[in-house]
Amino acid sequence: MNNLFKTLWVKCANLNKETQGKSTFLRFYEKYMLLVGIAGNSLFLFQAAKIYTMQSAHAVSLTGFLVSLSALLSWMLYGLLIKDKVLFVVNVFGATAAFICVLAILLV
């Protein structure tokens, strides 16, 4: 298990090397996509907050959120494998937010 974390850490550290030689537009667009991805995935947090404040997950599909979580984890791994920093970071955020939402559904 330690080797897995060490490998992930090394891969993340090498992601910054990818930006060398990219056009100004591509660097700008990557920053834009990072913001859009985080903003879009933040909706999971709003849903979790609503579940918590209403103390009910009656109208929320656990299956739907589990499917979303598995998709986000898959995209996160793909971003890591192809060394795409934006894809990786956005999906780490999304997977974390989706996991919080799943916890809210299960614990309420």
N, CA, C and O atoms as a GROMACS GRO file, in nm:
protein
  432
    1MET      N    1   0.082  -0.119   0.000
    1MET     CA    2   0.000   0.000   0.000
    1MET      C    3   0.087   0.126   0.000
    1MET      O    4   0.053   0.224  -0.065
    2ASN      N    5   0.198   0.123   0.072
    2ASN     CA    6   0.288   0.238   0.074
    2ASN      C    7   0.344   0.267  -0.064
    2ASN      O    8   0.361   0.383  -0.101
    3ASN      N    9   0.372   0.161  -0.141
    3ASN     CA   10   0.424   0.181  -0.276
    3ASN      C   11   0.322   0.251  -0.364
    3ASN      O   12   0.359   0.333  -0.448
    4LEU      N   13   0.194   0.219  -0.346
    4LEU     CA   14   0.089   0.284  -0.424
    4LEU      C   15   0.087   0.434  -0.397
    4LEU      O   16   0.083   0.514  -0.490
    5PHE      N   17   0.089   0.472  -0.269
    5PHE     CA   18   0.088   0.614  -0.234
    5PHE      C   19   0.214   0.684  -0.283
    5PHE      O   20   0.209   0.798  -0.328
    6LYS      N   21   0.327   0.617  -0.273
    6LYS     CA   22   0.453   0.675  -0.321
    6LYS      C   23   0.447   0.696  -0.471
    6LYS      O   24   0.490   0.801  -0.521
    7THR      N   25   0.393   0.599  -0.545
    7THR     CA   26   0.380   0.611  -0.690
    7THR      C   27   0.286   0.727  -0.726
    7THR      O   28   0.316   0.805  -0.816
    8LEU      N   29   0.172   0.738  -0.655
    8LEU     CA   30   0.078   0.847  -0.681
    8LEU      C   31   0.144   0.982  -0.655
    8LEU      O   32   0.125   1.077  -0.731
    9TRP      N   33   0.221   0.990  -0.546
    9TRP     CA   34   0.288   1.116  -0.510
    9TRP      C   35   0.388   1.156  -0.619
    9TRP      O   36   0.393   1.273  -0.658
   10VAL      N   37   0.466   1.061  -0.667
   10VAL     CA   38   0.564   1.090  -0.771
   10VAL      C   39   0.495   1.133  -0.900
   10VAL      O   40   0.539   1.227  -0.965
   11LYS      N   41   0.387   1.065  -0.936
   11LYS     CA   42   0.314   1.102  -1.057
   11LYS      C   43   0.258   1.244  -1.046
   11LYS      O   44   0.265   1.320  -1.142
   12CYS      N   45   0.204   1.279  -0.930
   12CYS     CA   46   0.150   1.414  -0.911
   12CYS      C   47   0.260   1.518  -0.918
   12CYS      O   48   0.240   1.626  -0.974
   13ALA      N   49   0.376   1.488  -0.863
   13ALA     CA   50   0.487   1.582  -0.865
   13ALA      C   51   0.536   1.606  -1.007
   13ALA      O   52   0.583   1.715  -1.039
   14ASN      N   53   0.526   1.504  -1.092
   14ASN     CA   54   0.572   1.517  -1.230
   14ASN      C   55   0.471   1.586  -1.321
   14ASN      O   56   0.503   1.618  -1.435
   15LEU      N   57   0.348   1.609  -1.272
   15LEU     CA   58   0.246   1.670  -1.357
   15LEU      C   59   0.282   1.811  -1.400
   15LEU      O   60   0.244   1.854  -1.509
   16ASN      N   61   0.355   1.885  -1.316
   16ASN     CA   62   0.390   2.023  -1.350
   16ASN      C   63   0.483   2.030  -1.470
   16ASN      O   64   0.487   2.132  -1.540
   17LYS      N   65   0.558   1.925  -1.496
   17LYS     CA   66   0.647   1.923  -1.610
   17LYS      C   67   0.570   1.924  -1.741
   17LYS      O   68   0.624   1.961  -1.845
   18GLU      N   69   0.443   1.884  -1.735
   18GLU     CA   70   0.358   1.878  -1.855
   18GLU      C   71   0.330   2.017  -1.912
   18GLU      O   72   0.308   2.030  -2.032
   19THR      N   73   0.330   2.120  -1.830
   19THR     CA   74   0.292   2.254  -1.876
   19THR      C   75   0.401   2.321  -1.959
   19THR      O   76   0.374   2.421  -2.026
   20GLN      N   77   0.522   2.269  -1.955
   20GLN     CA   78   0.630   2.328  -2.032
   20GLN      C   79   0.603   2.307  -2.181
   20GLN      O   80   0.572   2.196  -2.223
   21GLY      N   81   0.615   2.412  -2.259
   21GLY     CA   82   0.597   2.404  -2.403
   21GLY      C   83   0.452   2.419  -2.449
   21GLY      O   84   0.426   2.408  -2.568
   22LYS      N   85   0.359   2.443  -2.358
   22LYS     CA   86   0.219   2.461  -2.397
   22LYS      C   87   0.195   2.606  -2.434
   22LYS      O   88   0.260   2.697  -2.383
   23SER      N   89   0.100   2.627  -2.524
   23SER     CA   90   0.067   2.763  -2.566
   23SER      C   91   0.001   2.840  -2.452
   23SER      O   92  -0.049   2.782  -2.356
   24THR      N   93   0.003   2.970  -2.465
   24THR     CA   94  -0.059   3.057  -2.364
   24THR      C   95  -0.208   3.028  -2.354
   24THR      O   96  -0.263   3.024  -2.244
   25PHE      N   97  -0.273   3.009  -2.469
   25PHE     CA   98  -0.416   2.980  -2.469
   25PHE      C   99  -0.446   2.850  -2.396
   25PHE      O  100  -0.541   2.842  -2.318
   26LEU      N  101  -0.366   2.746  -2.421
   26LEU     CA  102  -0.390   2.617  -2.358
   26LEU      C  103  -0.370   2.627  -2.206
   26LEU      O  104  -0.446   2.568  -2.130
   27ARG      N  105  -0.270   2.701  -2.162
   27ARG     CA  106  -0.250   2.719  -2.017
   27ARG      C  107  -0.368   2.794  -1.956
   27ARG      O  108  -0.415   2.759  -1.848
   28PHE      N  109  -0.418   2.898  -2.026
   28PHE     CA  110  -0.535   2.972  -1.979
   28PHE      C  111  -0.657   2.879  -1.973
   28PHE      O  112  -0.731   2.878  -1.875
   29TYR      N  113  -0.677   2.801  -2.079
   29TYR     CA  114  -0.795   2.713  -2.086
   29TYR      C  115  -0.790   2.605  -1.979
   29TYR      O  116  -0.894   2.566  -1.926
   30GLU      N  117  -0.672   2.556  -1.946
   30GLU     CA  118  -0.660   2.458  -1.838
   30GLU      C  119  -0.703   2.520  -1.705
   30GLU      O  120  -0.771   2.454  -1.626
   31LYS      N  121  -0.665   2.644  -1.680
   31LYS     CA  122  -0.707   2.712  -1.556
   31LYS      C  123  -0.858   2.732  -1.556
   31LYS      O  124  -0.923   2.713  -1.453
   32TYR      N  125  -0.911   2.769  -1.671
   32TYR     CA  126  -1.056   2.786  -1.684
   32TYR      C  127  -1.128   2.655  -1.655
   32TYR      O  128  -1.227   2.653  -1.581
   33MET      N  129  -1.081   2.546  -1.713
   33MET     CA  130  -1.144   2.416  -1.694
   33MET      C  131  -1.132   2.369  -1.549
   33MET      O  132  -1.221   2.301  -1.498
   34LEU      N  133  -1.023   2.405  -1.483
   34LEU     CA  134  -1.008   2.373  -1.342
   34LEU      C  135  -1.119   2.441  -1.261
   34LEU      O  136  -1.182   2.377  -1.176
   35LEU      N  137  -1.143   2.569  -1.287
   35LEU     CA  138  -1.248   2.642  -1.216
   35LEU      C  139  -1.387   2.588  -1.249
   35LEU      O  140  -1.471   2.571  -1.160
   36VAL      N  141  -1.412   2.560  -1.377
   36VAL     CA  142  -1.541   2.506  -1.419
   36VAL      C  143  -1.566   2.369  -1.357
   36VAL      O  144  -1.676   2.340  -1.310
   37GLY      N  145  -1.463   2.286  -1.356
   37GLY     CA  146  -1.477   2.152  -1.299
   37GLY      C  147  -1.506   2.155  -1.149
   37GLY      O  148  -1.590   2.081  -1.100
   38ILE      N  149  -1.436   2.241  -1.079
   38ILE     CA  150  -1.458   2.252  -0.934
   38ILE      C  151  -1.596   2.311  -0.906
   38ILE      O  152  -1.667   2.264  -0.817
   39ALA      N  153  -1.634   2.413  -0.982
   39ALA     CA  154  -1.766   2.473  -0.963
   39ALA      C  155  -1.877   2.371  -0.990
   39ALA      O  156  -1.973   2.361  -0.914
   40GLY      N  157  -1.864   2.297  -1.097
   40GLY     CA  158  -1.965   2.196  -1.131
   40GLY      C  159  -1.975   2.087  -1.026
   40GLY      O  160  -2.084   2.045  -0.989
   41ASN      N  161  -1.860   2.041  -0.979
   41ASN     CA  162  -1.861   1.934  -0.880
   41ASN      C  163  -1.900   1.982  -0.740
   41ASN      O  164  -1.931   1.901  -0.653
   42SER      N  165  -1.899   2.113  -0.718
   42SER     CA  166  -1.940   2.165  -0.588
   42SER      C  167  -2.089   2.144  -0.564
   42SER      O  168  -2.136   2.154  -0.450
   43LEU      N  169  -2.164   2.114  -0.670
   43LEU     CA  170  -2.307   2.087  -0.653
   43LEU      C  171  -2.331   1.968  -0.560
   43LEU      O  172  -2.433   1.964  -0.491
   44PHE      N  173  -2.239   1.874  -0.558
   44PHE     CA  174  -2.250   1.763  -0.463
   44PHE      C  175  -2.252   1.815  -0.320
   44PHE      O  176  -2.326   1.764  -0.236
   45LEU      N  177  -2.170   1.917  -0.292
   45LEU     CA  178  -2.165   1.972  -0.156
   45LEU      C  179  -2.295   2.042  -0.120
   45LEU      O  180  -2.340   2.034  -0.005
   46PHE      N  181  -2.355   2.112  -0.216
   46PHE     CA  182  -2.484   2.176  -0.189
   46PHE      C  183  -2.592   2.072  -0.159
   46PHE      O  184  -2.676   2.092  -0.071
   47GLN      N  185  -2.588   1.961  -0.233
   47GLN     CA  186  -2.684   1.853  -0.208
   47GLN      C  187  -2.663   1.792  -0.070
   47GLN      O  188  -2.759   1.766   0.003
   48ALA      N  189  -2.537   1.770  -0.034
   48ALA     CA  190  -2.507   1.715   0.098
   48ALA      C  191  -2.553   1.809   0.209
   48ALA      O  192  -2.607   1.765   0.310
   49ALA      N  193  -2.532   1.939   0.189
   49ALA     CA  194  -2.576   2.037   0.289
   49ALA      C  195  -2.728   2.036   0.303
   49ALA      O  196  -2.781   2.047   0.414
   50LYS      N  197  -2.798   2.024   0.191
   50LYS     CA  198  -2.944   2.021   0.197
   50LYS      C  199  -2.993   1.895   0.268
   50LYS      O  200  -3.087   1.901   0.348
   51ILE      N  201  -2.930   1.782   0.239
   51ILE     CA  202  -2.967   1.658   0.308
   51ILE      C  203  -2.946   1.673   0.458
   51ILE      O  204  -3.031   1.633   0.538
   52TYR      N  205  -2.833   1.732   0.495
   52TYR     CA  206  -2.801   1.748   0.637
   52TYR      C  207  -2.898   1.845   0.705
   52TYR      O  208  -2.948   1.816   0.814
   53THR      N  209  -2.925   1.959   0.642
   53THR     CA  210  -3.013   2.058   0.706
   53THR      C  211  -3.158   2.011   0.712
   53THR      O  212  -3.229   2.040   0.808
   54MET      N  213  -3.202   1.938   0.608
   54MET     CA  214  -3.340   1.886   0.607
   54MET      C  215  -3.353   1.757   0.688
   54MET      O  216  -3.464   1.713   0.719
   55GLN      N  217  -3.238   1.698   0.721
   55GLN     CA  218  -3.236   1.570   0.794
   55GLN      C  219  -3.317   1.462   0.721
   55GLN      O  220  -3.381   1.378   0.783
   56SER      N  221  -3.311   1.468   0.587
   56SER     CA  222  -3.384   1.370   0.507
   56SER      C  223  -3.315   1.352   0.371
   56SER      O  224  -3.274   1.449   0.307
   57ALA      N  225  -3.303   1.228   0.330
   57ALA     CA  226  -3.252   1.196   0.198
   57ALA      C  227  -3.358   1.119   0.120
   57ALA      O  228  -3.328   1.039   0.032
   58HIS      N  229  -3.482   1.147   0.157
   58HIS     CA  230  -3.596   1.072   0.101
   58HIS      C  231  -3.601   1.077  -0.052
   58HIS      O  232  -3.622   0.973  -0.115
   59ALA      N  233  -3.581   1.193  -0.112
   59ALA     CA  234  -3.596   1.207  -0.256
   59ALA      C  235  -3.463   1.198  -0.331
   59ALA      O  236  -3.455   1.234  -0.448
   60VAL      N  237  -3.359   1.149  -0.263
   60VAL     CA  238  -3.226   1.143  -0.323
   60VAL      C  239  -3.190   0.997  -0.350
   60VAL      O  240  -3.211   0.911  -0.265
   61SER      N  241  -3.136   0.972  -0.467
   61SER     CA  242  -3.100   0.836  -0.508
   61SER      C  243  -2.958   0.801  -0.466
   61SER      O  244  -2.861   0.859  -0.517
   62LEU      N  245  -2.944   0.708  -0.374
   62LEU     CA  246  -2.812   0.661  -0.333
   62LEU      C  247  -2.742   0.596  -0.452
   62LEU      O  248  -2.622   0.615  -0.472
   63THR      N  249  -2.816   0.520  -0.530
   63THR     CA  250  -2.758   0.454  -0.647
   63THR      C  251  -2.700   0.555  -0.744
   63THR      O  252  -2.590   0.535  -0.797
   64GLY      N  253  -2.771   0.662  -0.768
   64GLY     CA  254  -2.723   0.767  -0.858
   64GLY      C  255  -2.592   0.828  -0.810
   64GLY      O  256  -2.501   0.850  -0.890
   65PHE      N  257  -2.584   0.855  -0.682
   65PHE     CA  258  -2.462   0.914  -0.629
   65PHE      C  259  -2.347   0.814  -0.627
   65PHE      O  260  -2.232   0.853  -0.644
   66LEU      N  261  -2.376   0.687  -0.607
   66LEU     CA  262  -2.270   0.585  -0.611
   66LEU      C  263  -2.217   0.569  -0.754
   66LEU      O  264  -2.096   0.552  -0.774
   67VAL      N  265  -2.306   0.575  -0.852
   67VAL     CA  266  -2.263   0.569  -0.992
   67VAL      C  267  -2.176   0.691  -1.025
   67VAL      O  268  -2.073   0.679  -1.090
   68SER      N  269  -2.220   0.809  -0.980
   68SER     CA  270  -2.141   0.931  -1.002
   68SER      C  271  -2.005   0.920  -0.936
   68SER      O  272  -1.903   0.958  -0.995
   69LEU      N  273  -2.002   0.869  -0.814
   69LEU     CA  274  -1.876   0.854  -0.743
   69LEU      C  275  -1.782   0.759  -0.818
   69LEU      O  276  -1.663   0.788  -0.831
   70SER      N  277  -1.834   0.648  -0.866
   70SER     CA  278  -1.747   0.554  -0.938
   70SER      C  279  -1.698   0.616  -1.070
   70SER      O  280  -1.583   0.592  -1.109
   71ALA      N  281  -1.781   0.694  -1.137
   71ALA     CA  282  -1.738   0.761  -1.260
   71ALA      C  283  -1.629   0.864  -1.230
   71ALA      O  284  -1.530   0.872  -1.303
   72LEU      N  285  -1.646   0.941  -1.125
   72LEU     CA  286  -1.546   1.040  -1.088
   72LEU      C  287  -1.414   0.975  -1.051
   72LEU      O  288  -1.307   1.025  -1.088
   73LEU      N  289  -1.420   0.864  -0.978
   73LEU     CA  290  -1.297   0.793  -0.943
   73LEU      C  291  -1.228   0.738  -1.067
   73LEU      O  292  -1.105   0.738  -1.076
   74SER      N  293  -1.307   0.692  -1.163
   74SER     CA  294  -1.249   0.641  -1.288
   74SER      C  295  -1.180   0.754  -1.366
   74SER      O  296  -1.069   0.735  -1.416
   75TRP      N  297  -1.246   0.869  -1.376
   75TRP     CA  298  -1.185   0.983  -1.445
   75TRP      C  299  -1.062   1.033  -1.371
   75TRP      O  300  -0.964   1.076  -1.433
   76MET      N  301  -1.066   1.028  -1.238
   76MET     CA  302  -0.950   1.069  -1.159
   76MET      C  303  -0.830   0.980  -1.190
   76MET      O  304  -0.720   1.029  -1.213
   77LEU      N  305  -0.852   0.850  -1.192
   77LEU     CA  306  -0.744   0.756  -1.222
   77LEU      C  307  -0.694   0.777  -1.365
   77LEU      O  308  -0.573   0.774  -1.390
   78TYR      N  309  -0.785   0.799  -1.458
   78TYR     CA  310  -0.746   0.825  -1.597
   78TYR      C  311  -0.659   0.951  -1.606
   78TYR      O  312  -0.557   0.951  -1.674
   79GLY      N  313  -0.700   1.056  -1.537
   79GLY     CA  314  -0.620   1.179  -1.535
   79GLY      C  315  -0.481   1.156  -1.480
   79GLY      O  316  -0.384   1.214  -1.528
   80LEU      N  317  -0.471   1.071  -1.379
   80LEU     CA  318  -0.341   1.038  -1.322
   80LEU      C  319  -0.257   0.959  -1.421
   80LEU      O  320  -0.138   0.985  -1.438
   81LEU      N  321  -0.319   0.862  -1.487
   81LEU     CA  322  -0.246   0.777  -1.581
   81LEU      C  323  -0.193   0.853  -1.702
   81LEU      O  324  -0.083   0.827  -1.751
   82ILE      N  325  -0.273   0.949  -1.751
   82ILE     CA  326  -0.227   1.026  -1.868
   82ILE      C  327  -0.156   1.154  -1.827
   82ILE      O  328  -0.117   1.235  -1.911
   83LYS      N  329  -0.139   1.172  -1.697
   83LYS     CA  330  -0.067   1.286  -1.641
   83LYS      C  331  -0.131   1.420  -1.677
   83LYS      O  332  -0.062   1.515  -1.714
   84ASP      N  333  -0.263   1.425  -1.667
   84ASP     CA  334  -0.337   1.548  -1.692
   84ASP      C  335  -0.377   1.607  -1.557
   84ASP      O  336  -0.469   1.558  -1.491
   85LYS      N  337  -0.306   1.711  -1.517
   85LYS     CA  338  -0.324   1.770  -1.384
   85LYS      C  339  -0.466   1.821  -1.362
   85LYS      O  340  -0.524   1.797  -1.256
   86VAL      N  341  -0.521   1.891  -1.460
   86VAL     CA  342  -0.655   1.947  -1.445
   86VAL      C  343  -0.758   1.836  -1.428
   86VAL      O  344  -0.841   1.841  -1.337
   87LEU      N  345  -0.753   1.737  -1.514
   87LEU     CA  346  -0.847   1.625  -1.507
   87LEU      C  347  -0.837   1.555  -1.372
   87LEU      O  348  -0.938   1.517  -1.313
   88PHE      N  349  -0.715   1.538  -1.325
   88PHE     CA  350  -0.693   1.471  -1.197
   88PHE      C  351  -0.748   1.553  -1.081
   88PHE      O  352  -0.824   1.502  -0.999
   89VAL      N  353  -0.711   1.680  -1.074
   89VAL     CA  354  -0.750   1.764  -0.960
   89VAL      C  355  -0.901   1.783  -0.954
   89VAL      O  356  -0.961   1.773  -0.847
   90VAL      N  357  -0.963   1.811  -1.068
   90VAL     CA  358  -1.108   1.833  -1.072
   90VAL      C  359  -1.181   1.708  -1.024
   90VAL      O  360  -1.280   1.718  -0.951
   91ASN      N  361  -1.134   1.591  -1.064
   91ASN     CA  362  -1.203   1.469  -1.025
   91ASN      C  363  -1.171   1.425  -0.882
   91ASN      O  364  -1.251   1.354  -0.821
   92VAL      N  365  -1.056   1.465  -0.829
   92VAL     CA  366  -1.031   1.444  -0.685
   92VAL      C  367  -1.133   1.526  -0.606
   92VAL      O  368  -1.193   1.476  -0.511
   93PHE      N  369  -1.151   1.651  -0.645
   93PHE     CA  370  -1.249   1.737  -0.578
   93PHE      C  371  -1.390   1.678  -0.591
   93PHE      O  372  -1.463   1.668  -0.493
   94GLY      N  373  -1.425   1.639  -0.714
   94GLY     CA  374  -1.558   1.584  -0.737
   94GLY      C  375  -1.583   1.455  -0.661
   94GLY      O  376  -1.690   1.435  -0.604
   95ALA      N  377  -1.484   1.366  -0.660
   95ALA     CA  378  -1.500   1.239  -0.589
   95ALA      C  379  -1.513   1.263  -0.439
   95ALA      O  380  -1.593   1.196  -0.372
   96THR      N  381  -1.437   1.357  -0.386
   96THR     CA  382  -1.448   1.390  -0.244
   96THR      C  383  -1.586   1.446  -0.211
   96THR      O  384  -1.648   1.407  -0.112
   97ALA      N  385  -1.634   1.537  -0.296
   97ALA     CA  386  -1.766   1.596  -0.274
   97ALA      C  387  -1.877   1.491  -0.288
   97ALA      O  388  -1.972   1.490  -0.210
   98ALA      N  389  -1.865   1.402  -0.387
   98ALA     CA  390  -1.965   1.296  -0.405
   98ALA      C  391  -1.963   1.200  -0.286
   98ALA      O  392  -2.068   1.153  -0.242
   99PHE      N  393  -1.844   1.171  -0.236
   99PHE     CA  394  -1.832   1.083  -0.119
   99PHE      C  395  -1.900   1.145   0.003
   99PHE      O  396  -1.967   1.076   0.079
  100ILE      N  397  -1.882   1.275   0.021
  100ILE     CA  398  -1.948   1.346   0.131
  100ILE      C  399  -2.099   1.335   0.116
  100ILE      O  400  -2.170   1.316   0.214
  101CYS      N  401  -2.147   1.348  -0.006
  101CYS     CA  402  -2.291   1.337  -0.032
  101CYS      C  403  -2.342   1.196  -0.002
  101CYS      O  404  -2.448   1.179   0.059
  102VAL      N  405  -2.266   1.095  -0.043
  102VAL     CA  406  -2.305   0.956  -0.013
  102VAL      C  407  -2.310   0.934   0.138
  102VAL      O  408  -2.402   0.870   0.189
  103LEU      N  409  -2.210   0.987   0.209
  103LEU     CA  410  -2.212   0.977   0.356
  103LEU      C  411  -2.334   1.044   0.415
  103LEU      O  412  -2.397   0.991   0.506
  104ALA      N  413  -2.368   1.162   0.362
  104ALA     CA  414  -2.487   1.232   0.412
  104ALA      C  415  -2.612   1.148   0.391
  104ALA      O  416  -2.698   1.141   0.479
  105ILE      N  417  -2.623   1.085   0.274
  105ILE     CA  418  -2.740   1.000   0.248
  105ILE      C  419  -2.745   0.884   0.344
  105ILE      O  420  -2.851   0.850   0.397
  106LEU      N  421  -2.630   0.822   0.368
  106LEU     CA  422  -2.626   0.704   0.455
  106LEU      C  423  -2.645   0.736   0.602
  106LEU      O  424  -2.699   0.655   0.678
  107LEU      N  425  -2.600   0.854   0.644
  107LEU     CA  426  -2.603   0.886   0.787
  107LEU      C  427  -2.729   0.958   0.833
  107LEU      O  428  -2.754   0.970   0.953
  108VAL      N  429  -2.810   1.007   0.739
  108VAL     CA  430  -2.932   1.080   0.778
  108VAL      C  431  -3.049   0.986   0.785
  108VAL      O  432  -3.160   1.028   0.816
   0.00000   0.00000   0.00000
